[in-house]
């Protein structure tokens, strides 16, 4: 990277800088005229110079030039104006100059801002580009939070400085010099005083600010280290809680914050000392002007107009001078930060940009053997983890790699995937080192999966298709104003040296996955998910998800058909009582009291249970129907029964998992509340206490909790209140409550709730599992399996995929690799979270059932269970970084070597 920030800025913005410098030079003309005009106004029309006689006039705007060869040229003869007219005319010219100077500043500042933002965009992209080209080993020595902080925050001042790098000294220096020259033209001695003060400020203040730069550098480093440390705490929160080291981390953070405080406090002290001296020097000059200039004016050696003009000109001198000194400090500060960024991002052995070039062409198949030649790999301690290994993998061959953990097989797999770079030797295909192959070939034709997984924030679909997003293959069609904005965005990307790649294009390479487009991609995804035993997880996620009614109109349009088909299926299997459907005129005993009362769903987060309970209409209905008293009585009995039954149980007792209306932590609170109420009536309790008690009744289900609290009369009253609630519901509530309708899809409910349109009977054993099985068969029979899969793939995996279990992440990681249909599949103990039975099933499926006759990749699998090696054509046995045995599993068993020892 370029070491000098000034050279970096000039080399990338040369033409823009030259243009804005020309504009700055042009702006100096009206700036100078604005200094001279007050003198003309004071000496002329105000004091009457040139208007001594009554009715005298002067020429205004006389424009004439003496030019070589042309002689005297009259452009405009001017206007003859009286004293008053001249005052108005000169004042209007002054106003025009003020406006013109303001317009120049507006244009210059706007241009600088745009120039700076482009440069900030350029440098940020360049840094991220370098991160993408870092050698794999470098990521073990850097903290992600520190790199992110540098790209996000530390380069931020460089964008603002870009516009000021050359323009600011030219503009401010030009303004200061213009003001100083004008003062000297009025009076030499006053000019010398101003020049002397300026010289002191220009020499002393920058020297004093060197300490500020050093403190600023320390502040930047400590803040970056704090960011990295906080990132470590977030990533290692499980380890912290598991080892009771939270207070140690607090002590570490407190010490770092104390150091930052000390640096910042010193910085403030020194900063304001410099500011005090600078302000003092700036205020001394007016004192000298008033005293010395006034003395000269009294002697007649300086007229009043000149003195006013000098004071007015000096008023504009300290500002540019101070900003010029600030610019110099900013320049040095930004240069220090730039040097730190250059130091952090100047990494040896960066990946060649040509290797990562965009290619929309299909990657050629790798039809030659994958050869390992004298490969030696060392870990970060310098210990050899692979020691002069040589071997060959043939296309279509299945190879198992076994050995104890750390024996070397894992590092060989990482070398195949280019995740470790060898000390000596190489991994090659057709004589070409895989490290020198374009990623458009190696990244597409070699697939890799391990137990270490990472998923980007987004949906399951985004992540499972991530391995197919190589290049924009189908452009997005923009129309109207959107097309104009897209052209502007691409033009700005070009000016900032960013790639002109459209993120809204379709990047998925469907063809390499064995599909023709987005319409049939699910026919490819489904067998992959079946192979890794992930289909049931996706199906369950789909049932628990809300549905985008626009994206999945095929599902929502057939919801009534699905409901009827489910009821018919239940009748066929004599399971009529498994689901109790919702009916507006009847109480559903399998639903909660709250669900029966509302007979609909809330559109969250617009409406919540707490907001609904506080709504005046809801409260008035409760009071009118008397349900407030009855539900309060019910809640009181629920609280008494619960406290009596669960009070003596430990908080982790499994019975609490069946308790829906309160948690183990709520028991002491309700125990204290019951003691306070002590059987007192509804009227005595406070509104907060009533709400806490009534809330318990909302979650009550008689067949599940069996406290015998729901009578026929109370259920009838709830149904009647429901009818009145919906009959007179106000517009604001109607907008956020979606009523149950047997003929319509309920957008705010889950897919399962929409299909059931009721509640599963709690008395039936294994009822949820049986319903899931019936639903899955139903979706398949009606041809909606792709739509259900698509709904499940809409699930948001969270940051780093943390909303998925470890097992689900490992399955999904393996599925992503399989979906690429690469020529070489490298699996590095990818299923450590699964027991051997499931690993066995997945390995067999991948080897035998997943791919057709037209596609047979080479499979290289580092096994955590060596008994599965019999499924492979060849077995490689590693020990202490060396390949000690190679052959079929039967041959190796006959040798009584290390392979047999591993199996035993």
N, C-alpha and C positions, 0 to 999 in steps of 0.2 A: 504494500500500500504506500501511497505517497506520504512522505514524512512531514512535509510542510503543508499546513492547512491553507495558507494563502495560495500556494502553487496549485493545490488540489482544486480550490474554488476557481482560480483564474483559468485553468486548463479546461474546466467543464462549463464555464459561463462567460467565456471571453467576449463573444459578440454582444451579449446582453449588458455586460459591464461597460463596454465602450459606448453603447447607445445611451445608457443612463448617465454616464459621465458627461456626454455632450449636452444632455438636458440640464445637468447641474451647472455646466458652464453658461448655458443660455440664461439660467435663472439668476445669475449674478448681476445681470444688467438691471432689471427692475429692482433688485435688492439694493443696489447702490443708489439708484434714483430715489428710492424711498427715504434714504438718509438726507439727501440734499434738499428735498422738497420742503421739509419743515422750516429750514433756514430761509428759503425764498418766501414762504408764507409769512413768517414773523417779520423779516426785514422789509418786505414789499407791502402788500395791502394792509397788514396790521400796523406797522410803524410808519407807513406812508412814504417809504423811500421810492422816489420816482413819481410820486403823486403830490408834489409840494403845491402845485397850483390848482385852483378850483376847476373841475371838469377835465383834469389831466387823464390821459389814457396810456396804456402800454400794450405792446404787441404780445399776443398769446399764441403759442404753437407755431412760431416762425421756424420753418424747416428749410435749411439751405446748406449746400456743401460746396467746397472748393475742390474740384477733382482734376487730376492731371489730364492733359489733353482736352478735357471738356471745359475747364475753367469753372466759373461760379455757376452753380446750378440751383435754381429756386424750385423746391418741391411744393412748398405751401407758403404763401405770403403771410399767413397768420390772421388773427382777428384783433381788432382794437377794442380793448375792454377798459371800463372804468375801474376805480379802486374796489368797489363792492363786487362788481362782476368778476374781477381778477381773483378776489378772495374765494368766491364760490367756485370758479373754474379750477383754481389750484387745489382746493379742497376735494373737488370731484376727481381730479387726477390722482390725489393721494389715496382716495378711496379705491380707485381703479387699480393702483399699484398694490394696495393691500389684498384686493381680490386676486390679482394676478399672481402675487407671491404665494397666496394660499393655494391656488390651483396648481402651481408648480410643486408645492410641498405635498399636496394630495396625490398628484401623479407619481412623484418620486417615491413616496412612502408605499403607495399601492404596488408599484412595480417592484420595489425592494421586497415587500412581503411575499408577492408571488414568486419572485426569484428564490427567496429563502426557503419557501415551502417546497419548491421543486428540488432544491439541493438537499433538503432534509429527507425527502422521499427517495432521492437517489442514494444517499449514503446509507439510509436504513435498509434499502433493498440490497445494496452491495454487501452490507454486513450479514444479512440473513443468507445471501447467496454464498458467502464465505463459510457460514455455519454449515450449510448443506454440503460444502466441499471439504470440511474438516476430516482428517483421517479418523477412523473409528476409535483408536486408542486415546485420542485427545479428549473425548467426551468423559473419560474416566477421571480426568484431572480438573474439569471445570464444573461449576455449579450452574444449573439451568437458570435459577433465579437471577444470578449475577449477569449472565449473558443477556437475559431478557431486560434487566434493568439498564444495562449499557445501551442496548438498541432503542429502548423506549424513552429513557430519561436523560442519559448522559450525552446523547448526541442532539438532544432537543435544542440547546443553545447554539449549536452549529448552524441550524437552519436560520435562526434569527440573525446570526452574524454574517451569513453569506451575503444578504442584501446590503449589509453595512461595511463589508470588508474593504471595498474600494470607494463606494459612493459616500459613505459617512465622512471619512477624512477629507475627501474633496469638497463635499457640501459644507461641513462645519468649518474646515480650514479656510475655504473660500469666503464664508460669511465673516469669520474672525478677521481675516486679512483685509477684506473689503471695509469692515468697520474701522480697523486700525488705520488703514490708508486714508480714509475719510477724516479721521480725527487729526492725523498729521497734516493733512491739507488745510485744516482750519487753523491749527496752532501747533508749531513744532514741539514746544516744551510739553504741552499736554499730551501730545502723541508719544513723546519719549517716556513720560510717566506711565501711560497705559502699556507701552511696550515692555517697560521694566517689570511691572507687575505680572504681565503675561509670561515673561521669561522665567520669573521665580516659580510661578504655578506650573509651567511646563517642565521644569527641572526637578523641583523639590517633591511635588505630589507623586509623580510616577515612582520615584525612589522609595517613598514611604509605602507605596502600595505593593511592593514586592513581598512584604510580610503577609499582606492580605492574600496574595496568590498562593503562597505556601500553605496558609491555613485553609484556603479553599480546596486545594488539592487533598489535604488530609481529611477534610469533611467529606469529599467525594468518595475517597477510598473507604472510610469507615461506614458511610451510608450504604455503599455497595456490599460490603461484608455483612452488614446487618440484614440486607435483603436476602443474601444467600443463606444466612443462618436461619431466618424465618422460613425460607423455603425448605430447609432441612427439617425444621420442626414439623411443618405440615406433612411432608413426605414420611417422616418417621414417628408420627403421632402414636401409632400402635406400640412401637418399641418403648416410647416414653411412658405410656400408661402401664405397659406390662412390666416395667422395671422400677416404677415409682421414682422417676427422675424428673418429674415436672418442676420441682422446686430447684433442682440443679439448673434446668433450662431457664427458669426465671432469674436465677442469679447471674447466669451468663448474659442474658439479654439486658438486665439492669446494669451490669458492668459496661457493656457496649454502649448503652444509652448514656451512661455517665461520661464516657470518653467523648462521645459526640457532643454532649452538653458543654464540656470543657472547651473543646475546639470551637464550637459556635460562640460561646461566651467571649473567648479571646478574639474571635473574628469581629464580633460586634464592638468590643472596646476599641480595637485598632481602627475599625471602619469609621466610627464616629469621631475619633481623634483626627483622622485625615479629613473628614468632612468639616470639622470645626476650623482647622487651619485653612482649608480651601475657602470656606465662607468668609473667614476673617480677611484674607487677602482680597477677596472680591469686594468687600465692603470698604476697605481702606481707600480704594481708588475714587469712589464718589466723594469721599471726604476731601481728597486732594483736589479733585476737580472743582468742588464748590469753593474751597478756600483759595487755591491758586488762580483758578479761572475767574472767580469773583474779583480778586485783586487786579488781574489784568483788565477785566471789564471796567473797573473803577478808574484805572489809569487811561482808559481809552484805547488800549492796545488790542482789545478783543470786543467785537460788538455782541449785543445780546443774542441776536439770531445765531451767531457762531457758537456761543456758549450753550444755547438750547440744543443746537444740532449736535454738539460734541457730547453733551450729557445723554441725549437721545440715542446717539450712535453707540456710546459705551454701554447703555442699557442692554443692547443686543450683543455686546461682546462677551460678557461672562458666560452667558448661556451656551453658545457654541463652543467656547473654550472648555467649560466644564464637561459638556457632552463629549468633546474630543478626548479629554483625559479619561472619561468613563469608557470611551471606545477603546482606548489603548489598554486599559485594564481588562476590558472584555476580550480584546484580542489575545492578550497573554493568557487569560483564564481559559478561553476556548482552545487555545493552542495546547495548553497543558492537558485538557480533557481529551483533545484529539490524539495527543501523543499516547495517553493511556489506552485509548481505544485501539490505536495502531499496534501498540505493544501486545494487547490481548488477542487481536485478530490476525497478527502476523504469525502464522503457524507453518512449520515445515511440512513438506510433502502434501500440500493441498491437492485435492483431486482436480485433474485437468478439466476445465470447462467443456472441452469438446466431448468428454465422456458422458456429460449430462445434457447434451443437446436434445431438443424436442424432435421427436420423430413420430409422425402419424402413420407411417407405413407399417404393415405387419412385420413382426420380428421373424427373421429366418429361423427355421428349426435347427437345433443342435444335433447333428447326425453323427458326430464323432465322439470317441471316448473321452471321458473326463479323467485327465491324468494328473497325478501328483508326483512331482519330481524333487527328490531330496529335500523335502519340506521340513523346515525347522522354525518353531514358534516359541517365543518366550513370553512369560507373563510380566506384570509390572515390577515384580521383584527381581527379575533377571533369570528366574528359574526356567529351564526348558520344559515346556509342556508337550511339545512334539519334537522328536529328535530324529532327523534325517529319514523321514517317512517317504516311501515311493510306492505307488500302486496305480491301478487303472480301473475305472468304472465304465462299463459298456452301456450304450443306449438300450433302454428297455429292461435292464437288469435290476433285480431287487437285491439289495445288500443290507445286511444287518451289522451294526457295529456294537459290540458289547465290551464290557469291562467295568471295573469299579469306578465310582464317581471320581472324576479328576484324572482318569487313566490316560486321557488323550483323545478319545473319540469325540468328545464334545467340541474340542478345539479344531479338530479336522472338519467337523460340520460347519463351524463358524468360518473356517477358511474357505470352504466351498461357497458360502454366502457372502464372502468378502467382508465379514465383520471383524476379522483379525487379519493383519498383514504379516507375512512371514519375514523372519530374519534372513533366511536363505532359502533357496529353492522357489518353487512356484506351483500354482494350480493352473492347468492349461487345458484348452480344448482346441484340437486341430493345430497344435503348436502355438496357440495364442494365449497369453496370460489373461486370466479372467479379470485381473485388476486393470488391464488396458482395454478391455472390451467396452463398448458403449453400454450404458445402463439400459438403453432401449433394447438391447439384446439380452445381456446377462440378467437384468432385473425382471424381464418378462419370461425368459426361457428357463430360469433357475428359480424354484420356489423354496422358501425356507420358513420353518415354524419351530418354535421352541416353547418351553414352559414360561419363559419371560415374555409377557404379553404387554402390549400397549395399544389402547384404542383412543382415537381422537373424539373430542366432545361432539356428539351428533347422534344420529339414529343408528340402529343395527344395520340398516340398509347401507348407509354411508360407509360403515366400517367393513362390512363383508365384501362390498364392491370396491374397496379402496385399492386393492391390488390390481384393478383393471383400469385405473384412471391414469393413463400415461400421457395423453395428448388430446387437445380438443378435436374430436372427429366430426361432429355434426354441429355447425354453427347455429347459434340461437337467432331466430328471425325477429329483428327489431322493426318497429313501425312508428311513424309519426314522431312525436317529441322524444320518445324513447330512443329512436334511431339517432336523433341529433345529439342527445346526451352521450350515447355510446361513441359516436365519432369524436366528440370533444374529449371523452375519457381516454380514448386510444391516442389522440394527439398529445395529450398531457403525459401519458405514459411514455411516449416516444421522446418527448422533451426531457423527461427525468431519467432516461436510459433504463426504464422498466420494460419488461417484455410485454408485447402487445398480444396477450393471451386473454381470452374471454372466459371468465369463470362460469358464466351462465351457459356456455356451450355444453353439449353432451360429451363428457370425457370418457365414458365407460366403453371399453373395447369388448363389445358383446361377442364379436366373432371369435376372439381368442378363447372365450369362455364356452364356446360351442352353441351360442344363441345367435339369432339374427337381429335382435333389437330389444327394446324394453318390454315389448308385448310377450315374448316367450322366455325372458330371462329367469322367470320363476320355475320353469320346467328344468332349468339347469341348477338353480339354487336348491330346490327341494331334495333331490337325491344326495347332494353334498351334506345338507343338514341331517338327512336320515343316516348317512354314513357315520357322522360324528355324534349321533344320538342327541341332537339339538332340536329336532323338530317339535317334540312335546313341549319343550321350554318356550319355543316361539309361539306355539298354539296357545299355551296358557297366558302368555303376555298379551296376545291378541284378544282373548276373552276378557281380560281385565282392563283393556285399553278403551278409551273413548275413540270414536271414529270420525275421521274427516269426511263429512257428508258429500263434499264436492269430489274429492279424490277417489272415494269408494262408493260412487253412486250405484254401481251394480249390486253392492251389498244392501245399501239403505233402501233401494227401490223394491227389493224382494223380501223385506223384513216380515211383512204379513204372511207371505208364503212360508217363510222359515218357521214362524210361530205355529202355524197350522200343521206343518210337517212334523214339528217336534211333538205336538199333542197327539198326532196320529201314531207316531212311533212309540210314544209312551203307552198308548192304548194297546198297540200290537203286542208289546212285551208285558202287558198287564201291570203297568207302573203308573196308573192314573194319579195316584196320590203322591207321587214323587215331587211334583211341582204344584203349588197352589197359585193360580193366576190372580192378577189384580182385577177387581171389579169395583166400579165407582160406588155402587149401592151396597157393597158388602165389606165387612172387616176382614182383612187378611191376617189370620192368626200367626202365620210364619214370618210376618214382617214386624218391625218395631212399631211402637206406638207413634213415634214421630213420623215414620213413613206412612202409616195409615192416616194420620191427621193431614199431612201435606198432600198425599197422593200425587207426587211429582218429584222432580229433582231440581236442585239449586244449580244455577249457572255460576259456578265458582270461577274466579274469586270475586265476582260482582256481588254475590250474596253468600253468607255463611249462616250457620245455625245461630251464632251469637247475634248477628245483625237482624236475623228474622225474629228472634225472641224479643228484641228491643223495639221492633217496629210498632208504632201506635195502633195500627189496624189489627195486628196479631194480638196485642195485649187486650184491646177492646173486645175482640171475639172471645177470648178466654174468659174475660169477666162476665160477658153477656151469657154465655152458655154454662157457666159454673165449672168449667173444666179446670180452672186454675186451682180451685179448692180440692177437687177430686184427684187431680194429678199430683197436687202437693201431698195429699194423704197417701197416695200410692208411693210416691218417692220416699216419704218418711218410713213406710214399712220396708221398702227395698233397702234403705240405709240401715235400718235396725237389723234386718235379717243378714245383710252382708257383713256388718261389723261383728255380729254374733258368731257367724260361721267362719270368717276369715281373719279375725283379730289375732289369733294365736299362731297363725301360720307364718313361716319365714317368707320374706319378699320374693324369693326365687322359686316358691312352690309352684308346680305345674297347674294347680287349680286356678291360679290367677290368669292363665292363658284363656280360660273359658269365661272370664269375667269381662263383660263388655262395657258396663256403665261406670266402673271406676278401676283405678290401678292400685297396686299395693301401697304406693306413696299416698294415695288419697284416704286410706283407711283411718289414720290418726286424725286427719282434718274432719272427717265426718263423725268420728267418735266424739270429738270435742264439740261439734255443732249439735249433735243429739243431746249431749249433757246440758248445753246452754238452752236449747228449746224445751227439753224436759216435759214433753207432752203438751206444750202450749199450742194454741190454735194457729190457724192461718193468719189471722189479723195481727197477732203479736209479732210475727217474724218480719224482719226487714226485707226490702225488695231483693237485696243481694242473697239473703238466706233462702228466700222463696225460690229464686232462680237456681241456686245450687241444689235444692231438693227436687224441684220439678224436672231439672235436667236428667236426673236418674230415671224418671219414668219414661222419657222419650226413647231410651235404649232397651226397654223391657220387651221380651218376647216370651209369652206364656209357655209354649211347648219346650222352650230351651231352658228357661230359668225356673219355672215351676214353683213359683211362690203363691199361686192361686189368687192373684190380685185383679185379674181381668174378669169382670162379670159381664153377662150379656147386656145389661143395662148400660154399663160404661162403654162397651164397644158400640152400641147403638148410638150413644150420645156423641162419640168420636166421629162416626159416619155422618151424623147430622151436622156436626160442626164443620166437617170437611165440605159438605155441599154448600153451606152458607159461606164458607171461606172463599170458595171458587166462584160463587154466584155474584158476590159484591167485591171481588178482589180489585184493589186500586191499580192504576196503570203502572206505577213504578214497581210493584211486586209482580205483576203479570209479565213484565219484561224480563225478570230474572228467575222466574219459576216456570219450569217446563212440565206441564201436566201429563200424566200417563194417558196414552191414547192407543187403543189396540190396533188402530188402522194407520199409525204413523210411527216413523223412526224417532227415537228420543235422543237428540244429539248430545245432551249433557250426561247421559247414562252410558255405562260400559256396553260392549258388544254382547256379553253374556246376559246382562240385565235386559237388553233389548230383545234377545231371542227368547229368553224365559218368559218375559212379561209377567213375572210373579216371583215367588220365593221358593227355594228348595225346602222340603219338609225336613225338620231337624230330627224327627223320630226314626227316619230311615238310615240304616247303617250303610256307610260308604256311598251316600247319596251324591256328593259332589263329584267323586270319581266316575260314577256311573253316568251322570249327566254329561261330563266332559267326553266320555267315550261315545255316547250317543250323538252328541253335537258334532264330533269329528267325522263320524260316518255320514251324518246328515250333510255337512258342508261338501264332502267328497261326492256324495250322490247327486247333489244339486249343481255341481260344477263350480263351487265357490271357494275351492281350496286355495287358488292363487290369490284371491281377494283377502282371505283370512291370513295367508302368509304375508301379504303386503302390509296388512294392519299390524301384525306382530313385528315386522321389520321397521315400523315407524317408532318403535320403543327407543326412548332417549337413554343412551348408555351412561351418561354422566361424564364427569371429568376423569379421563384416563380409563373409562369403562368401569368405574368403581360401583356403579349400580348393578353390575353383574357379579355373580359369585366367581371365585377363582376357577372352579370347574367349568363354568359357562364361558369364561374368558379363554381358557385353554382350548375348549371345543371350537369356539368361534375363530380363534387364531388359526387352528388347523383347517377349518372350513375355508377361510380366506385364502390359504395357500393352495388348497385343492382346487378352488374355483378358477385359478389361473391356468390350469391345464398345461403346466410347464413340461419341458422335456426332462428335466432333472428335479425330482422332489427330494428335498433334504429336510428331514425331521429330527430335531435334536431334543430327545426326551420331551416331546410336546405335551404329554398327558400325565405329568407327575401327580396332579391332583386327583386322578381317578384310581380306583382300585384295579387290581390285575384283571378281574373278570371283564370289566368294561373296556380296559385297554386291549384285551384279547379280541373282543368283538369288533372294536373299531379298526384295529390293525388288519384283521381278516377281511373286513369289508373294503378297506382302502386297496388292499392287494388284489382282491378277487372280483368284487362286484361293482365297483364304482365306475370304471371306465369300460368303454366298448372295445370292439376288435380293432377299430380304426385308430385308437389312441392307447398306447401302452408306454407310459413314461418310465424312466429309471427311478427307482425309489431307494433312497439311502436313509436308513432309520437307525438313529442311536437309541438303543432300547434300554429302558430302565428295568425291564423284566426279561432276562436272558432266555427264559423258556420259550419266548415267542420267536427265537431265531430260527426255529425249524420251518417257519413259514417262508423263509427267504432262500433265494438261490445260492447266496454266498454269505459267509460270516467272516467278519474281521474282528480279531480280538486284540485289544490294546492293554498295555500295562506300562506305567511310568513313562508315558509319552512315546512308546515304541510299539510298532506293529509286531506282535509276537506269534500270531497264528492267522491263517487264512485258508478258507476252503468251505465245503458244504458242512452242514451241521453233523451229518452222519460221519463224514471223514474225521472231523475234529473230535467227535466222541470216541472214535476208535483209537486216537492217539494218546488218550489219558493225559491231556495237557491242561492248560489253564482254562479252556472253555468248559471242560468237564468239571473242573473245580468250581467254576462259577455256578454251574447248574446245581451242583450238590449243596 
